[in-house]
Amino acid sequence: MVNLFLPVIGGLGLFLYGMNMMGSALERAAGSKMKKMVEALTSNRFKGVLVGMLVTMFIQSSSATTVMVGGFVNAGIMNLGQAVGVIMGANIGTTVTSQLIAFRLTDYAPLAIGLGVAVWIIIKNQKIKTYAEVLIGFGILFVGMDMMGTGLKPMSELPAFTRIITSLNNPFLGMLVGLLLTTVVQSSSASVGLLQALAGQGLIDMNLAFPILYGENIGTTTTALLSSIGANRVAKRAAFIHFFMKLIGTLLFMTVFKMPIEKLVLAISPDNAVWQIANAHSIFNVLNTIILFPFISQIVRVAEFVIPADEDKKISISKYLDKRILSTPTIALNQAHKEVERMGQMVLGNLIDSKEYLIKGKSQLEDDIFAMEESVNKIHKEIIEYLILLSNSSLNEEDNKTLNHMLLVIGDIERVGDHVENISELAQEKQEKSLDFSALADQDLIYMYETCENAFKIAMEAYQDNNNQFAREVVLLEDLVDKIEMENKRKHIARLNKGECNIESGIIFLDIISNLERIADHSSNISLYVLDQA
């Protein structure tokens, strides 16, 4: 008895592995195209449906797309109305796998695996290797499917199996089986594939297969629901909307549309059970999208009612980072880039405030500067943790280089923040001891301060836009700051010798210009990373 299930379990495992391998390789091959697809999202919901469909066809999982969308909403990349369109598209995109299975390409699976492995071993180009992995994953998927079908065939002779199938003739029970199966497997493509294998061997008829199929469509929403735990209220609403739309569709297809849909599916493919399930799966998701699309605003309002505003909790200080987006590394990397830019702007703001505190004595800025530096340190830590997780993903060569540079850039930004904090502490000491600089010293300090501020500002602009011209400008500014520091030291010694300033003020002055020079150094480092990325 146990031996009968082994090929089914093994086949399901190969199916899942092949699907994940193919999806991961397609995603890496898409690279920046995936990022551009998501960036193309506007208030146009039709585009959202198209993007959701295309992204899901790449990553081979509507659950992963919905989880990712929850992350996008959580990170502020899109609003809830846009998210609904993407989820609808994801539901359509996930039906591609079942349609591929219906083509019965099993005979070509060994060829796909053999060709893919040969290319992967012989060719050194990473991009071509990625396409080879798509072929290998495709082949493994169909080998797994064939294995499941072969394993299921003898079950028709088992009285126990026949009794189980008979007991499931209640459509509601069939729906529950489909829901539980997909929840356990965590892949509607795999559970629908298993259903196709059962139908292909004549083990179940369409009266049972359709309710199971609809249940599997509800089951695919559990992944997003679980992942929304701990997210903000908007991401929770996105997960709920996915569940709600599938539930509405299932209720409609098991009642109002039951007979018309069954007749339509049988008319399209009267003699092929595998095609019937594939077509029913596609029709369910396409028709459900057509029906619900005009009611997106109302669906959003239902989600807002079920998950009210007062449930929101701030869970991190970062704005753009969300671990659920890690399933699409290129987009996750882009979000990390935005967070690095934000971190840089926070440090730049602190640098400007510290000048006001030091030169004009605006002591009211003191608490704000130190509080902001604490926030910068927290964001720095969150970005590092995020990038470490991201580094475990399948990144292409270009993205891997970008990630490594990003780690170096945030280190330099954090060090600039530390030097700003040092200057603020020196300004604090200067005020507490009622020390003054000479008018000439103030003038020299302002010039050096503004040059360093400009260097850091342009460095962040160079990083943001990957602008080599700006980067080269910062390198020149860093050389200028070195000269200004040397000149300021010379002038300071001259003033000291003339008795125009006291020693205690002089020590603070020298410490400040030393910190400013280090700010210029780190700004130059950021620019050099930009030039190296080119």
C-alpha positions in Angstrom: 0.0 0.0 0.0 2.8 2.4 1.0 4.7 1.6 -2.1 1.8 2.9 -4.2 2.1 6.4 -2.7 5.9 6.7 -3.1 5.9 7.5 -6.8 3.1 10.1 -6.1 5.1 11.7 -3.3 8.3 11.6 -5.4 6.5 13.0 -8.4 5.0 15.8 -6.5 8.4 16.7 -5.1 10.0 16.8 -8.5 7.0 18.8 -9.8 7.5 21.4 -7.1 11.3 21.5 -7.5 11.1 21.8 -11.3 8.5 24.6 -11.0 10.6 26.5 -8.4 13.8 26.1 -10.5 12.1 27.3 -13.6 10.5 30.2 -11.9 13.7 31.3 -10.1 15.7 31.1 -13.4 13.0 33.0 -15.3 13.0 35.7 -12.6 16.8 36.1 -12.8 16.7 36.1 -16.6 14.0 38.9 -16.4 16.2 40.9 -14.0 15.7 44.6 -14.5 12.7 43.9 -16.8 10.8 42.7 -13.7 11.7 45.9 -11.9 10.5 48.0 -14.9 7.3 46.1 -15.1 6.5 46.9 -11.5 7.6 50.5 -11.9 5.2 50.8 -14.8 2.3 50.5 -12.4 0.3 53.7 -12.3 -3.3 54.4 -11.2 -4.3 52.5 -14.4 -5.7 49.2 -13.0 -5.6 47.5 -16.4 -1.8 47.8 -16.3 -1.9 46.3 -12.8 -3.7 43.2 -14.1 -1.2 42.9 -17.0 1.8 43.3 -14.7 0.4 40.8 -12.1 -0.2 38.2 -14.9 3.3 38.7 -16.4 5.2 38.6 -13.1 3.3 35.4 -12.0 4.2 33.8 -15.3 7.8 34.5 -14.5 7.9 33.4 -10.9 5.4 30.6 -11.4 3.4 31.3 -8.2 0.4 33.5 -7.6 0.9 33.1 -3.8 4.5 34.5 -4.2 3.1 37.4 -6.3 0.4 38.2 -3.7 2.9 38.0 -0.9 5.2 40.3 -2.9 2.3 42.7 -3.5 1.6 42.8 0.2 5.2 43.8 0.6 4.9 46.5 -2.1 1.8 48.0 -0.3 3.6 47.8 3.0 6.6 49.6 1.5 4.5 52.2 -0.1 5.3 51.2 -3.7 1.6 50.9 -4.6 -1.7 51.6 -3.1 -4.4 49.1 -2.3 -6.4 49.8 -5.5 -3.4 49.0 -7.6 -2.7 45.9 -5.6 -6.1 44.5 -6.3 -5.4 44.7 -10.1 -2.1 43.0 -9.7 -3.6 40.2 -7.6 -6.3 39.7 -10.3 -3.5 39.4 -12.9 -1.6 37.0 -10.7 -4.7 34.7 -10.5 -4.8 34.6 -14.3 -1.0 34.1 -14.6 -0.9 31.1 -12.4 -3.1 29.1 -14.7 -0.3 28.9 -17.3 1.2 25.9 -15.5 -2.0 23.9 -15.8 -2.3 24.8 -19.5 1.3 23.6 -20.1 0.6 20.4 -18.3 -2.4 19.8 -20.6 -0.2 19.9 -23.6 1.4 16.6 -22.4 4.9 17.5 -23.2 6.3 14.6 -21.1 8.0 13.0 -24.1 10.2 16.1 -24.5 11.1 16.3 -20.8 14.3 14.2 -21.1 15.4 16.2 -24.1 14.9 19.5 -22.2 16.8 18.2 -19.1 19.7 16.8 -21.2 20.0 19.9 -23.4 19.8 22.2 -20.3 22.4 20.3 -18.3 24.8 20.1 -21.3 24.5 23.9 -21.9 24.9 24.6 -18.1 28.1 22.5 -17.9 29.7 23.6 -21.2 28.8 27.3 -21.4 30.4 29.7 -18.9 28.2 32.8 -19.6 26.0 33.2 -16.6 23.0 34.5 -18.5 23.0 31.5 -20.8 23.3 29.2 -17.8 20.2 30.9 -16.4 18.2 30.0 -19.5 19.6 26.5 -19.3 18.1 26.2 -15.8 14.7 27.2 -17.2 15.0 24.2 -19.6 16.1 21.9 -16.8 13.3 23.1 -14.5 10.8 22.7 -17.3 11.9 19.1 -17.9 11.9 18.1 -14.2 8.4 19.5 -13.8 7.1 17.2 -16.5 9.0 14.2 -15.2 7.4 14.8 -11.9 4.0 15.1 -13.5 4.5 11.8 -15.4 5.7 10.1 -12.2 2.5 11.2 -10.3 0.3 9.9 -13.1 2.1 6.5 -13.1 1.9 6.3 -9.4 -1.9 7.1 -9.3 -2.9 4.6 -12.0 -3.0 1.5 -9.8 -5.1 3.2 -7.2 -8.3 2.7 -9.3 -8.1 -1.0 -8.3 -8.1 -0.2 -4.5 -11.5 -0.5 -2.8 -10.4 2.0 -0.1 -9.6 4.7 -2.6 -12.9 4.1 -4.4 -14.8 4.5 -1.1 -12.9 7.8 -0.4 -13.8 9.2 -3.8 -17.4 8.2 -3.4 -17.6 9.9 0.0 -16.4 13.2 -1.5 -19.4 13.5 -3.9 -20.6 16.3 -1.8 -19.4 19.5 -3.6 -18.7 21.3 -0.2 -16.5 18.4 1.0 -14.7 18.4 -2.4 -14.0 22.2 -2.0 -12.6 21.6 1.5 -10.3 18.9 0.2 -8.9 21.3 -2.4 -8.5 24.1 0.1 -6.6 21.8 2.6 -4.5 20.3 -0.1 -3.2 23.6 -1.4 -2.7 24.9 2.1 -0.5 22.0 2.9 1.4 22.0 -0.4 1.6 25.8 -0.5 1.2 25.8 -4.3 -2.0 25.9 -6.3 0.0 24.9 -9.4 1.1 21.7 -7.7 -2.3 20.8 -6.3 -4.0 21.5 -9.6 -1.3 19.4 -11.3 -2.1 16.6 -8.9 -5.8 17.0 -9.7 -5.0 16.8 -13.4 -3.0 13.6 -12.8 -6.0 12.0 -11.0 -8.4 13.0 -13.7 -5.9 11.9 -16.4 -6.0 8.4 -14.9 -9.8 8.4 -14.8 -9.8 8.3 -11.0 -12.2 11.2 -10.5 -14.9 12.7 -12.7 -15.6 16.4 -13.3 -18.5 16.6 -10.8 -15.9 16.1 -8.1 -12.9 17.7 -9.8 -14.5 21.1 -10.2 -15.3 21.7 -6.5 -11.8 20.5 -5.6 -10.4 22.9 -8.2 -12.3 25.8 -6.7 -11.2 24.9 -3.2 -7.6 24.9 -4.4 -8.1 28.4 -5.6 -9.1 29.5 -2.1 -6.3 27.5 -0.6 -3.7 29.4 -2.5 -4.6 32.6 -0.5 -3.4 31.1 2.8 0.3 31.8 2.0 -0.4 35.5 1.7 -2.7 35.5 4.7 0.0 33.9 6.9 2.7 36.3 5.5 0.6 39.3 6.4 0.9 38.5 10.1 3.1 41.3 11.6 2.7 43.5 8.5 0.8 46.8 8.6 -2.9 47.1 8.1 -2.7 47.9 4.4 -0.7 44.7 3.6 -3.2 42.7 5.7 -6.0 44.2 3.6 -4.2 43.1 0.4 -4.0 39.5 1.7 -7.6 39.6 2.7 -8.7 40.9 -0.7 -7.0 37.9 -2.4 -8.9 35.5 -0.2 -12.2 37.5 -0.6 -12.1 37.5 -4.4 -11.4 33.7 -4.5 -14.2 33.1 -2.1 -16.7 35.2 -4.1 -15.6 33.4 -7.3 -16.0 29.9 -5.7 -19.5 30.7 -4.4 -20.5 32.0 -7.9 -19.0 29.0 -9.8 -20.5 26.5 -7.4 -24.0 28.0 -7.6 -25.0 30.5 -10.3 -22.4 29.6 -12.9 -22.2 25.8 -12.1 -24.1 24.4 -15.1 -23.0 27.0 -17.8 -19.3 26.6 -16.9 -19.4 22.8 -16.9 -21.2 22.8 -20.3 -18.6 25.3 -21.7 -15.6 23.3 -20.4 -17.0 20.1 -21.8 -17.8 21.7 -25.2 -14.2 23.0 -25.5 -12.5 19.7 -24.6 -15.1 16.9 -24.5 -12.7 13.9 -24.4 -9.7 15.2 -22.4 -10.0 15.4 -18.6 -6.6 17.1 -18.2 -7.6 19.9 -20.6 -11.0 20.2 -18.9 -9.4 21.0 -15.6 -6.8 23.4 -17.1 -9.6 25.2 -19.0 -11.9 25.3 -15.9 -9.0 26.8 -13.9 -8.3 29.5 -16.6 -12.0 30.3 -17.1 -12.6 30.6 -13.3 -9.8 33.1 -12.9 -10.4 35.1 -16.1 -14.1 35.3 -15.6 -13.8 36.1 -11.9 -11.5 39.0 -12.8 -13.9 40.3 -15.4 -16.8 40.2 -13.0 -15.0 41.8 -10.0 -12.8 44.3 -11.9 -15.5 47.0 -12.0 -16.0 46.6 -8.2 -12.3 47.2 -7.1 -13.2 50.3 -5.1 -16.0 48.4 -3.3 -13.7 45.4 -2.6 -11.1 47.8 -1.1 -13.9 49.3 1.2 -14.9 45.8 2.4 -11.2 45.2 3.3 -11.0 48.5 5.1 -14.1 47.6 7.1 -12.9 44.1 8.0 -9.4 45.4 8.9 -9.9 48.9 10.4 -7.3 51.7 10.6 -6.7 51.5 14.3 -5.0 48.1 14.0 -1.9 49.6 12.4 1.4 49.3 14.4 4.8 50.7 13.4 7.1 47.6 13.3 10.3 49.2 11.9 11.9 52.5 11.2 12.7 51.7 7.6 10.2 52.9 4.9 10.9 50.7 1.9 12.2 47.4 3.2 9.8 44.4 3.4 11.0 40.9 3.7 8.2 39.6 1.5 9.6 41.3 -1.5 12.8 39.2 -1.1 11.0 36.6 -3.3 11.8 38.9 -6.2 15.4 39.9 -5.6 15.8 42.5 -8.3 12.8 44.5 -7.0 14.0 43.9 -3.4 17.4 45.4 -4.3 15.7 48.4 -5.8 13.8 48.9 -2.6 17.0 48.7 -0.6 18.5 51.3 -2.9 15.6 53.6 -2.1 16.2 53.1 1.6 19.9 53.9 1.2 19.0 57.1 -0.5 16.6 57.9 2.3 19.3 57.2 4.9 21.6 59.5 3.0 19.0 62.3 3.0 18.6 62.0 6.7 22.3 62.3 7.3 22.5 65.3 4.9 19.7 67.0 6.9 21.7 66.3 10.1 24.9 67.7 8.5 23.0 71.0 7.6 21.5 71.2 11.1 24.9 70.6 12.8 26.3 73.6 10.9 23.4 75.8 12.2 24.1 74.5 15.7 27.8 75.1 15.5 28.0 78.4 13.7 24.8 80.1 14.8 24.4 78.4 18.2 20.9 77.1 17.6 20.9 74.8 20.6 17.3 73.8 20.0 18.6 71.6 17.2 20.7 69.5 19.6 18.1 67.0 20.5 16.9 66.6 16.9 20.4 65.9 15.7 21.1 63.2 18.2 17.6 61.6 17.8 18.1 61.6 14.0 21.5 60.0 14.3 20.0 57.2 16.4 17.4 56.6 13.7 20.1 56.5 11.1 21.9 53.8 13.1 18.7 51.8 13.3 18.1 52.1 9.5 21.7 51.1 8.9 21.2 47.9 10.9 17.9 47.1 9.2 19.5 47.6 5.7 22.4 45.3 6.5 20.1 42.6 7.8 17.9 43.0 4.7 20.9 42.8 2.3 22.3 39.7 4.1 19.0 38.0 3.6 18.9 39.2 0.0 22.4 37.9 -0.6 21.1 34.4 -0.1 18.8 34.7 -3.1 19.6 33.8 -6.7 21.1 37.1 -7.9 22.6 37.7 -11.3 26.2 39.0 -11.6 25.1 42.6 -12.0 22.7 42.6 -9.0 25.3 40.8 -6.8 27.8 43.6 -7.6 25.2 46.2 -6.8 24.4 44.6 -3.5 28.1 44.5 -2.5 28.5 48.2 -3.4 25.4 49.0 -1.4 26.9 47.4 1.7 29.9 49.6 1.3 27.9 52.8 0.6 25.7 52.4 3.7 28.9 52.0 5.7 30.2 55.3 4.4 26.9 57.1 5.0 26.8 55.8 8.5 30.3 57.0 9.2 29.4 60.5 7.8 26.5 60.4 10.4 29.0 59.5 13.1 31.2 62.5 12.2 28.2 64.8 12.2 27.4 63.5 15.7 31.0 64.2 16.7 30.8 67.8 15.4 27.5 68.3 17.3 29.1 67.1 20.5 32.0 69.5 19.9 29.5 72.3 19.3 27.8 71.3 22.6 31.1 71.5 24.4 31.8 74.9 22.8 28.5 76.2 24.1 28.7 74.7 27.6 32.2 76.2 28.1 31.2 79.6 26.4 34.1 79.3 24.0 34.3 81.4 20.8 36.1 81.3 17.5 37.6 84.3 15.9 35.6 85.9 13.1 38.2 84.6 10.6 38.1 81.1 12.1 34.3 81.2 11.7 34.6 82.3 8.1 37.1 79.5 7.3 34.9 76.9 9.0 31.8 78.0 7.1 33.7 77.6 3.8 35.0 74.2 4.6 31.6 73.1 6.0 29.7 74.2 2.9 32.3 72.4 0.6 31.9 69.2 2.6 28.1 69.5 2.6 28.2 70.0 -1.1 30.5 67.0 -1.6 28.1 64.7 0.3 25.0 66.1 -1.3 26.4 65.5 -4.8 27.7 62.1 -3.8 24.2 61.0 -2.8 22.8 62.5 -6.1 25.5 60.5 -8.0 24.5 57.3 -6.2 20.8 57.9 -6.7 21.1 58.5 -10.4 24.2 56.5 -11.1 25.7 59.7 -12.5 29.4 59.4 -13.3 29.8 63.1 -13.9 28.6 64.0 -10.4 30.8 61.2 -9.0 33.9 62.7 -10.6 33.0 66.1 -9.3 33.0 64.7 -5.7 36.4 63.3 -6.1 37.7 66.8 -7.1 35.8 68.3 -4.2 37.5 65.8 -1.8 40.9 67.0 -3.1 39.8 70.6 -2.5 38.7 69.8 1.1 42.2 68.2 1.8 43.8 71.5 0.7 41.3 73.6 2.7 42.1 71.5 5.8 45.8 72.1 5.5 45.3 75.8 4.9 42.9 76.0 7.9 45.5 74.3 10.1 48.2 76.8 8.9 45.9 79.8 9.6 44.9 78.4 13.0 48.6 78.1 14.1 49.2 81.6 12.9 46.3 82.9 14.9 47.4 80.9 17.9 50.9 82.5 17.7 49.4 85.9 17.5 47.1 85.3 20.6 43.9 85.7 18.5 42.4 82.5 19.9 42.9 80.4 23.0 44.2 76.8 23.1 40.9 75.2 24.3 38.9 76.8 21.4 41.8 75.8 19.1 41.5 72.1 20.0 37.8 72.1 19.2 38.4 73.9 15.9 41.0 71.3 14.8 38.7 68.4 15.8 35.9 69.9 13.8 37.9 70.4 10.6 39.3 66.8 11.0 35.8 65.5 11.2 34.8 67.6 8.1 37.7 66.2 6.2 36.6 62.6 7.0 33.1 63.5 5.8 34.6 64.5 2.4 36.6 61.2 2.4 33.5 59.1 2.8 31.7 61.2 0.2 34.5 60.4 -2.2 34.3 56.7 -1.4 30.6 56.7 -2.3 31.4 58.3 -5.6 34.2 55.8 -6.3 31.6 53.0 -5.9 29.4 54.7 -8.4 32.3 54.9 -10.9 33.2 51.3 -10.3 29.6 50.2 -10.9 29.7 51.6 -14.4 
